[in-house]
């Protein structure tokens, strides 16, 4: 069952990649959507349905936020956890001695989860 779901996700991803290429081709063609669809044998409603899916996928990707936090050896830290939290399944532990810039970067990233 899990294998079928994985295969289904892979197929959906493949279609999304193909449609992102088609949306880009249409948008850069200089033609109206109707003209482009007619020339490519695609129903306008199908085009707009996939365009919506492509834009939604792009929006989800753009909403991912990364924060650069220096990786420190345990020997550089005071050795004990002074704060911990879990956000969207990610556990964040702050050790004594963490600097303010690192803490702010971690909090900004956690806020976007």
N, C-alpha and C positions, 0 to 999 in steps of 0.2 A: 504494500500500500504506500509506504513512504517513498519507494523508488518511483512509483507512478506519479506521485505529487511532485517529486524532484524533476522528473522528465517534463511534466506539464509546465513547471516554472521555467525550465530551460527553453522550451518551445515558445512560451509567452515572451521571454526575454529576446529570443531570436526575432520574433515578429516585431517587437518594439524597436529593435535596431534597424530592421528593414524599413519600417515605417518612418523612423526618424530620418533615414536617407531620402525617402520619398517626400516627406514634408520639406526638407531642406532643398531638394531639387525643385519642388513646386515654387517655394518662396524665392528662390534665386533665378527662376526661369524668365521672369518678366511678364509672365502670362497671368491672367486671372485664374483663380482656383477652378472655376468652371471650365475654362479653356484647357488648362493643364490636365484636368481629370478626363475630359473628352479625348484628348490626344493620347492619354495613357490607359484608356479603357477602365477607368475607376469611377464608381458612383460618387458623386459629391458628398452624399451623406456618409459614406464609408470613409472618405478622406477626412472629413471633420471629426468623425468619431475617433479615428486614429490620431489626428492632430491633438485632440484633447488628451488622449492617453500619453502621448509623447511629452506634451507640456507638463502634465501632472508628474510624470517620472522625473523630468528635469527639475521641477520645483522641489521634489523630495530630495534629490541629490544636492541641490543648492542649500537646503536647510541643515545639512550636516555641518557641524562646526568642530574645528580642531583647535586645540590650544597647545602651543609648544611649551613643554615643561621640562626643565633640565632633569636628567636622570642622575641621581646621586647614589654613590655606594653607601651601604648601611654604615660603614665606618665614618662617613662624613656627617651622619645624622646623630642626634643625641640619643637615639636608641629606642625611644618609646613613642607610641602613637598618641598625638594630642587631640586629634579629631578624625572622625570617620563618617562617611555617609555612602548611601547607595542610591544611584539615580539611574533609572531605566536599565536596571540589571548590571550597572557598572559600579564596582566598589572603589571608593576613593579614600585613601588613608593619608593623613598628613602627619609627618613626624616632627618632633621638636627640632627647631633650627631651620625650618623652611622659611625662605625669605618672602617678603610681601608681594613682590612681582609674581612669583610662582603661585602663591595663594590666590591672587586676583585672576590669573590666567585659568586656574582650575575652577574657580567659582563662575567665571564667564562661560566656560565650556559646559559646566553642570547646569547652568541656567537655561541653556539652549536645548537641553535634553527633554 
